[in-house]
Amino acid sequence: MMWLPLLGYCFSAALPPLLATATKNAIEMMDQNPTMFEILHENCKLVQDAFSNIHGLEICGDSVSPIKHLRISAKYSSSYFDNDRKKIQKTTQRIVEEVKSINYYAL
């Protein structure tokens, strides 16, 4: 038998109370308003249609899914957006450098 000299250790596979309460409330909301999913699906289809009408943009995935994957069409991906791609890379690099320079311990 092994004795732990420090504070006791308790393992639990249960959800933390905050997550359990949020889950319970979400289930109650879904029970009280079952039409929310019909409205969500209608909105998803509207977004799918709107994005599919944008020239040079491809939208992948199911039309009723709230998650949309957008990508630039292959014929535009190489040269058409090169200038924008360079601007995005410069901006991203500047943000990364600024984040690296922050001293979080001083905040």
DSSP file (Angstrom, degrees, kcal/mol; ACC not computed):
  #  RESIDUE AA STRUCTURE BP1 BP2  ACC     N-H-->O    O-->H-N    N-H-->O    O-->H-N    TCO  KAPPA ALPHA  PHI   PSI    X-CA   Y-CA   Z-CA
    1    1 A M              0   0    0      0, 0.0     2,-0.5     0, 0.0     0, 0.0   0.000 360.0 360.0 360.0 139.8    0.0    0.0    0.0
    2    2 A M        -     0   0    0      2,-0.0     2,-0.4     0, 0.0     0, 0.0  -0.913 360.0-152.5-111.6 130.6    1.3    3.5   -0.9
    3    3 A W        -     0   0    0     -2,-0.5     0, 0.0     2,-0.0     0, 0.0  -0.837   8.4-142.1-101.5 135.1    0.6    6.5    1.3
    4    4 A L        -     0   0    0     -2,-0.4     5,-0.0     1,-0.1    -2,-0.0  -0.863   7.2-160.5 -95.0 118.4    0.4   10.0   -0.1
    5    5 A P  S    S+     0   0    0      0, 0.0    -1,-0.1     0, 0.0     3,-0.1   0.687  70.9  58.9 -74.1 -16.4    2.0   12.4    2.4
    6    6 A L  S    S-     0   0    0      1,-0.3    -2,-0.1     3,-0.0     3,-0.1  -0.081 107.7 -41.4 -97.4-161.7    0.3   15.5    0.9
    7    7 A L  S    S-     0   0    0      1,-0.1    -1,-0.3    -2,-0.0     0, 0.0  -0.223  74.7 -91.1 -60.1 152.1   -3.3   16.4    0.4
    8    8 A G        -     0   0    0     -3,-0.1     2,-0.5     1,-0.1    -1,-0.1  -0.244  34.8-136.4 -65.1 153.8   -5.6   13.7   -0.8
    9    9 A Y        -     0   0    0     -3,-0.1     2,-0.5     2,-0.0    -1,-0.1  -0.955  17.2-170.4-116.2 129.7   -6.2   13.2   -4.5
   10   10 A C        -     0   0    0     -2,-0.5     2,-0.4     2,-0.0    -2,-0.0  -0.978   6.7-157.0-124.0 122.2   -9.6   12.5   -5.8
   11   11 A F        +     0   0    0     -2,-0.5     2,-0.4     2,-0.0    -2,-0.0  -0.819  15.7 175.8 -97.5 135.8  -10.2   11.5   -9.4
   12   12 A S        -     0   0    0     -2,-0.4    -2,-0.0     2,-0.1     0, 0.0  -0.996  27.6-164.8-140.7 134.5  -13.6   12.2  -11.0
   13   13 A A        +     0   0    0     -2,-0.4    -1,-0.1     2,-0.0     2,-0.1   0.348  60.5 114.1 -93.6   4.6  -14.8   11.6  -14.5
   14   14 A A  S    S-     0   0    0      1,-0.1    -2,-0.1     6,-0.0     6,-0.0  -0.356  75.7-100.6 -74.9 155.4  -17.8   13.8  -13.9
   15   15 A L        -     0   0    0      1,-0.1    -1,-0.1     2,-0.1    -2,-0.0  -0.417  43.7 -98.9 -68.0 148.7  -18.3   17.1  -15.7
   16   16 A P     >  -     0   0    0      0, 0.0     4,-2.3     0, 0.0     3,-0.3  -0.384  39.1-108.3 -61.9 151.8  -17.4   20.3  -13.7
   17   17 A P  H  > S+     0   0    0      0, 0.0     4,-2.4     0, 0.0     5,-0.2   0.846 117.3  55.0 -54.7 -38.6  -20.5   21.9  -12.2
   18   18 A L  H  > S+     0   0    0      1,-0.2     4,-2.4     2,-0.2     5,-0.2   0.928 111.0  44.0 -62.6 -44.9  -20.5   24.8  -14.7
   19   19 A L  H  > S+     0   0    0     -3,-0.3     4,-2.4     2,-0.2    -1,-0.2   0.882 112.6  52.3 -68.0 -37.7  -20.5   22.5  -17.7
   20   20 A A  H  X S+     0   0    0     -4,-2.3     4,-2.3     2,-0.2    -2,-0.2   0.912 112.1  45.9 -63.4 -42.1  -23.1   20.3  -16.2
   21   21 A T  H  X S+     0   0    0     -4,-2.4     4,-2.6    -5,-0.2    -2,-0.2   0.910 112.4  50.2 -67.5 -42.5  -25.4   23.3  -15.6
   22   22 A A  H  X S+     0   0    0     -4,-2.4     4,-2.3    -5,-0.2    -2,-0.2   0.903 112.1  48.2 -62.5 -41.0  -24.8   24.7  -19.1
   23   23 A T  H  X S+     0   0    0     -4,-2.4     4,-2.4     2,-0.2    -2,-0.2   0.924 111.4  49.8 -64.6 -44.9  -25.6   21.4  -20.6
   24   24 A K  H  X S+     0   0    0     -4,-2.3     4,-2.1     1,-0.2    -2,-0.2   0.924 112.9  47.0 -59.5 -45.9  -28.8   21.0  -18.6
   25   25 A N  H  X S+     0   0    0     -4,-2.6     4,-2.3     1,-0.2    -1,-0.2   0.876 110.6  52.4 -65.7 -38.0  -29.9   24.5  -19.5
   26   26 A A  H  X S+     0   0    0     -4,-2.3     4,-2.2     2,-0.2    -1,-0.2   0.911 109.8  48.7 -64.6 -41.7  -29.2   23.9  -23.2
   27   27 A I  H  X S+     0   0    0     -4,-2.4     4,-2.2     1,-0.2    -2,-0.2   0.901 110.7  51.1 -65.0 -40.3  -31.2   20.8  -23.2
   28   28 A E  H  X S+     0   0    0     -4,-2.1     4,-2.3     2,-0.2    -2,-0.2   0.907 109.4  50.8 -62.3 -41.5  -34.1   22.6  -21.5
   29   29 A M  H  X S+     0   0    0     -4,-2.3     4,-1.7     1,-0.2    -2,-0.2   0.908 110.4  49.1 -62.4 -41.8  -33.9   25.4  -24.2
   30   30 A M  H  < S+     0   0    0     -4,-2.2    -1,-0.2     1,-0.2    -2,-0.2   0.883 111.8  49.2 -66.0 -37.5  -34.1   22.8  -27.0
   31   31 A D  H  < S+     0   0    0     -4,-2.2    -2,-0.2     1,-0.2    -1,-0.2   0.886 113.6  46.1 -66.7 -38.7  -37.1   21.1  -25.3
   32   32 A Q  H  < S+     0   0    0     -4,-2.3    -2,-0.2     1,-0.2    -1,-0.2   0.756 124.9  29.8 -76.5 -25.4  -38.9   24.4  -24.9
   33   33 A N    ><  +     0   0    0     -4,-1.7     3,-1.6    -5,-0.2    -1,-0.2  -0.598  61.5 162.7-136.9  73.1  -38.2   25.6  -28.4
   34   34 A P  T >  S+     0   0    0      0, 0.0     3,-0.9     0, 0.0     4,-0.4   0.690  72.2  69.9 -68.5 -16.3  -37.9   22.7  -30.9
   35   35 A T  T 3> S+     0   0    0      1,-0.2     4,-2.2     2,-0.2     3,-0.2   0.603  74.4  86.5 -75.7  -8.8  -38.4   25.1  -33.9
   36   36 A M  H <> S+     0   0    0     -3,-1.6     4,-2.2     1,-0.2    -1,-0.2   0.836  86.9  53.0 -59.9 -30.6  -35.0   26.6  -33.2
   37   37 A F  H <> S+     0   0    0     -3,-0.9     4,-2.5    -4,-0.2    -1,-0.2   0.855 106.2  51.5 -74.9 -34.0  -33.4   23.9  -35.4
   38   38 A E  H  > S+     0   0    0     -4,-0.4     4,-2.3    -3,-0.2    -2,-0.2   0.920 112.4  46.8 -64.3 -43.1  -35.8   24.6  -38.3
   39   39 A I  H  X S+     0   0    0     -4,-2.2     4,-2.5     2,-0.2    -2,-0.2   0.911 111.6  51.5 -64.6 -42.4  -34.8   28.3  -38.1
   40   40 A L  H  X S+     0   0    0     -4,-2.2     4,-2.5    -5,-0.2    -2,-0.2   0.927 110.4  48.4 -59.7 -45.7  -31.1   27.4  -37.8
   41   41 A H  H  X S+     0   0    0     -4,-2.5     4,-2.2     2,-0.2    -2,-0.2   0.896 111.2  50.3 -63.4 -40.6  -31.4   25.2  -40.9
   42   42 A E  H  X S+     0   0    0     -4,-2.3     4,-2.1     2,-0.2    -1,-0.2   0.927 112.1  47.3 -62.6 -44.2  -33.2   27.9  -42.9
   43   43 A N  H  X S+     0   0    0     -4,-2.5     4,-2.4     1,-0.2    -2,-0.2   0.889 110.4  52.9 -64.3 -38.8  -30.5   30.5  -41.9
   44   44 A C  H  X S+     0   0    0     -4,-2.5     4,-2.5     1,-0.2    -1,-0.2   0.903 109.0  49.1 -63.0 -41.2  -27.8   28.0  -42.9
   45   45 A K  H  X S+     0   0    0     -4,-2.2     4,-2.6     2,-0.2    -1,-0.2   0.894 109.9  51.8 -65.5 -39.5  -29.3   27.5  -46.3
   46   46 A L  H  X S+     0   0    0     -4,-2.1     4,-2.4     2,-0.2    -2,-0.2   0.920 111.8  46.1 -62.1 -43.6  -29.5   31.3  -46.8
   47   47 A V  H  X S+     0   0    0     -4,-2.4     4,-2.7     2,-0.2     5,-0.3   0.916 111.4  52.5 -64.9 -42.5  -25.9   31.7  -45.9
   48   48 A Q  H  X S+     0   0    0     -4,-2.5     4,-2.2    15,-0.3    -2,-0.2   0.926 111.8  46.1 -58.5 -46.0  -24.9   28.8  -48.2
   49   49 A D  H  X S+     0   0    0     -4,-2.6     4,-0.9     2,-0.2    -1,-0.2   0.900 112.2  50.9 -64.5 -41.3  -26.8   30.4  -51.1
   50   50 A A  H >< S+     0   0    0     -4,-2.4     3,-0.6     1,-0.2    -2,-0.2   0.927 113.8  43.4 -64.1 -45.1  -25.3   33.8  -50.4
   51   51 A F  H >< S+     0   0    0     -4,-2.7     3,-1.5     1,-0.2    -1,-0.2   0.855 108.2  58.8 -69.2 -34.1  -21.7   32.5  -50.3
   52   52 A S  H 3< S+     0   0    0     -4,-2.2    -1,-0.2     1,-0.3    -2,-0.2   0.702 100.4  58.4 -70.7 -16.1  -22.3   30.3  -53.4
   53   53 A N  T << S+     0   0    0     -4,-0.9     2,-0.6    -3,-0.6    -1,-0.3   0.437  81.0 103.7 -90.0   0.3  -23.2   33.4  -55.4
   54   54 A I  S X  S-     0   0    0     -3,-1.5     3,-1.6    -4,-0.1     2,-0.1  -0.746  77.7-122.6 -87.1 121.2  -19.8   35.1  -54.7
   55   55 A H  T 3  S+     0   0    0     -2,-0.6     3,-0.1     1,-0.2    -2,-0.1  -0.399  93.0  16.6 -65.0 130.3  -17.6   34.9  -57.8
   56   56 A G  T 3  S+     0   0    0      1,-0.2    17,-2.4    -2,-0.1     2,-0.4   0.480 103.0 106.1  88.8   3.6  -14.3   33.2  -57.1
   57   57 A L  E <   -A   72   0A   0     -3,-1.6     2,-0.4    15,-0.2    -1,-0.2  -0.953  51.0-160.1-120.4 135.1  -15.4   31.6  -53.8
   58   58 A E  E     -A   71   0A   0     13,-3.5    13,-2.4    -2,-0.4     2,-0.5  -0.918   4.1-158.7-111.4 139.1  -16.2   27.9  -53.2
   59   59 A I  E     -A   70   0A   0     -2,-0.4     2,-0.3    11,-0.2    11,-0.2  -0.974  10.5-166.1-118.8 130.1  -18.3   26.7  -50.3
   60   60 A C  E     +A   69   0A   0      9,-2.6     9,-1.3    -2,-0.5     2,-0.1  -0.783  39.5  44.1-113.7 155.1  -18.0   23.2  -49.2
   61   61 A G  S    S-     0   0    0     -2,-0.3     2,-0.1     7,-0.1     7,-0.1  -0.389  90.9 -33.0 108.4 176.8  -20.2   21.1  -46.8
   62   62 A D    >   -     0   0    0     -2,-0.1     3,-1.2     1,-0.1     5,-0.1  -0.447  48.9-131.2 -73.8 141.4  -23.8   20.4  -46.2
   63   63 A S  T 3  S+     0   0    0      1,-0.3   -15,-0.3    -2,-0.1    -1,-0.1   0.756 106.3  50.0 -68.0 -23.8  -26.2   23.3  -46.8
   64   64 A V  T 3  S+     0   0    0    -20,-0.1    -1,-0.3   -19,-0.1   -20,-0.2   0.448  86.6 105.3 -94.2   0.5  -27.9   22.8  -43.4
   65   65 A S    <   -     0   0    0     -3,-1.2     0, 0.0     1,-0.1     0, 0.0  -0.633  65.3-146.0 -80.1 135.2  -24.7   22.8  -41.4
   66   66 A P  S    S+     0   0    0      0, 0.0     2,-0.6     0, 0.0    -1,-0.1   0.622  82.7  82.1 -74.1 -10.8  -23.9   25.9  -39.4
   67   67 A I        -     0   0    0     -5,-0.1     2,-0.4     2,-0.0    -2,-0.1  -0.853  66.6-168.2 -96.7 123.9  -20.2   25.4  -40.1
   68   68 A K        -     0   0    0     -2,-0.6     2,-0.6    -7,-0.1    -7,-0.1  -0.932  12.7-154.9-116.2 133.0  -19.1   26.7  -43.5
   69   69 A H  E     -A   60   0A   0     -9,-1.3    -9,-2.6    -2,-0.4     2,-0.4  -0.931  18.4-172.1-106.6 115.2  -15.8   26.0  -45.2
   70   70 A L  E     +A   59   0A   0     -2,-0.6     2,-0.3   -11,-0.2   -11,-0.2  -0.850   8.2 169.8-108.1 141.5  -14.9   28.7  -47.7
   71   71 A R  E     -A   58   0A   0    -13,-2.4   -13,-3.5    -2,-0.4     2,-0.3  -0.993  37.0-104.7-147.4 155.2  -12.0   28.6  -50.1
   72   72 A I  E     -A   57   0A   0     -2,-0.3   -15,-0.2   -15,-0.2     5,-0.1  -0.588  48.9-100.2 -77.6 136.7  -10.8   30.6  -53.0
   73   73 A S    >>  -     0   0    0    -17,-2.4     3,-1.4    -2,-0.3     4,-1.2  -0.212  29.4-117.9 -56.8 146.7  -11.4   28.9  -56.4
   74   74 A A  H 3> S+     0   0    0      1,-0.3     4,-0.6     2,-0.2     3,-0.3   0.848 112.3  58.5 -57.7 -38.0   -8.4   27.2  -57.8
   75   75 A K  H 34 S+     0   0    0      1,-0.2     4,-0.3     2,-0.1    -1,-0.3   0.723 114.9  37.2 -69.0 -18.1   -8.3   29.5  -60.9
   76   76 A Y  H <4>S+     0   0    0     -3,-1.4     5,-1.0   -20,-0.1     4,-0.3   0.572  97.0  82.2-102.9 -13.0   -7.9   32.5  -58.6
   77   77 A S  H  <5S+     0   0    0     -4,-1.2    -2,-0.1    -3,-0.3    -3,-0.1   0.747  90.8  46.3 -71.4 -23.5   -5.7   31.1  -55.9
   78   78 A S  T  <5S-     0   0    0     -4,-0.6    -1,-0.2     2,-0.0    -2,-0.1   0.970 130.1  -3.2 -87.1 -56.1   -2.4   31.5  -57.7
   79   79 A S  T > 5S+     0   0    0     -4,-0.3     3,-1.2     2,-0.1     4,-0.3   0.761 116.0  69.7-111.5 -29.3   -2.1   35.0  -59.2
   80   80 A Y  T 3 5S+     0   0    0     -4,-0.3     3,-0.2     1,-0.3     4,-0.2   0.861 111.9  31.2 -62.8 -37.9   -5.4   36.9  -58.7
   81   81 A F  T 3><S+     0   0    0     -5,-1.0     4,-3.0     1,-0.2    -1,-0.3   0.164  82.9 113.1-108.3  17.8   -4.9   37.3  -54.9
   82   82 A D  H <> S+     0   0    0     -3,-1.2     4,-2.2     1,-0.2     5,-0.2   0.905  80.4  48.2 -57.5 -44.0   -1.1   37.5  -54.7
   83   83 A N  H  > S+     0   0    0     -4,-0.3     4,-1.9    -3,-0.2    -1,-0.2   0.918 114.5  45.9 -63.6 -43.6   -1.2   41.1  -53.5
   84   84 A D  H  > S+     0   0    0      1,-0.2     4,-2.6     2,-0.2    -2,-0.2   0.894 110.5  53.9 -64.9 -39.4   -3.8   40.4  -50.9
   85   85 A R  H  X S+     0   0    0     -4,-3.0     4,-2.4     1,-0.2    -2,-0.2   0.902 108.1  49.8 -62.7 -40.8   -2.0   37.3  -49.8
   86   86 A K  H  X S+     0   0    0     -4,-2.2     4,-2.4    -5,-0.2    -1,-0.2   0.904 110.6  49.8 -65.1 -40.8    1.2   39.3  -49.3
   87   87 A K  H  X S+     0   0    0     -4,-1.9     4,-2.5     2,-0.2    -2,-0.2   0.914 111.4  49.0 -62.4 -43.0   -0.7   41.9  -47.2
   88   88 A I  H  X S+     0   0    0     -4,-2.6     4,-2.7     2,-0.2    -2,-0.2   0.909 111.0  49.8 -63.9 -42.3   -2.2   39.2  -45.1
   89   89 A Q  H  X S+     0   0    0     -4,-2.4     4,-2.5     2,-0.2    -2,-0.2   0.915 112.1  47.5 -63.7 -42.8    1.2   37.6  -44.5
   90   90 A K  H  X S+     0   0    0     -4,-2.4     4,-2.3     2,-0.2    -2,-0.2   0.928 114.1  46.9 -63.5 -44.9    2.7   40.9  -43.5
   91   91 A T  H  X S+     0   0    0     -4,-2.5     4,-2.3     2,-0.2    -2,-0.2   0.919 112.8  49.2 -63.3 -44.1   -0.1   41.7  -41.1
   92   92 A T  H  X S+     0   0    0     -4,-2.7     4,-2.5     1,-0.2    -1,-0.2   0.918 111.1  49.6 -62.1 -44.1   -0.1   38.2  -39.6
   93   93 A Q  H  X S+     0   0    0     -4,-2.5     4,-2.3     1,-0.2    -1,-0.2   0.900 110.2  50.8 -62.5 -41.0    3.7   38.5  -39.1
   94   94 A R  H  X S+     0   0    0     -4,-2.3     4,-2.3     2,-0.2    -1,-0.2   0.905 110.7  49.1 -63.3 -41.5    3.4   41.9  -37.4
   95   95 A I  H  X S+     0   0    0     -4,-2.3     4,-2.6     2,-0.2    -2,-0.2   0.923 110.3  50.8 -63.8 -44.3    0.7   40.6  -35.1
   96   96 A V  H  X S+     0   0    0     -4,-2.5     4,-2.2     1,-0.2    -2,-0.2   0.919 111.0  48.6 -59.9 -43.9    2.8   37.6  -34.1
   97   97 A E  H  X S+     0   0    0     -4,-2.3     4,-1.4     1,-0.2    -1,-0.2   0.898 111.5  49.6 -64.1 -40.3    5.8   39.8  -33.4
   98   98 A E  H  X S+     0   0    0     -4,-2.3     4,-0.6     1,-0.2    -2,-0.2   0.909 110.8  49.4 -64.6 -41.9    3.6   42.1  -31.2
   99   99 A V  H >< S+     0   0    0     -4,-2.6     3,-0.9     1,-0.2    -2,-0.2   0.895 109.0  53.1 -64.6 -39.3    2.2   39.2  -29.3
  100  100 A K  H 3< S+     0   0    0     -4,-2.2    -1,-0.2     1,-0.2    -2,-0.2   0.828 106.0  54.6 -63.4 -31.1    5.7   37.8  -28.7
  101  101 A S  H 3< S+     0   0    0     -4,-1.4     2,-0.3    -5,-0.2    -1,-0.2   0.598  83.1 105.7 -81.8 -10.3    6.8   41.2  -27.3
  102  102 A I    <<  -     0   0    0     -3,-0.9     2,-1.1    -4,-0.6     3,-0.1  -0.538  64.9-144.3 -74.6 131.0    4.0   41.4  -24.6
  103  103 A N    >   -     0   0    0     -2,-0.3     3,-1.4     1,-0.2     4,-0.5  -0.802  17.1-174.7 -94.0  95.6    5.2   40.7  -21.1
  104  104 A Y  G >  S+     0   0    0     -2,-1.1     3,-0.7     1,-0.3    -1,-0.2   0.753  78.4  63.7 -66.2 -23.9    2.2   38.8  -19.7
  105  105 A Y  G 3  S+     0   0    0      1,-0.2    -1,-0.3     2,-0.1    -2,-0.0   0.728  98.9  55.3 -72.8 -19.6    3.7   38.7  -16.2
  106  106 A A  G <         0   0    0     -3,-1.4    -1,-0.2     1,-0.2    -2,-0.2   0.613 360.0 360.0 -86.7 -12.5    3.5   42.5  -16.0
  107  107 A L    <         0   0    0     -3,-0.7    -1,-0.2    -4,-0.5    -2,-0.1   0.488 360.0 360.0 -74.6 360.0   -0.2   42.6  -16.8
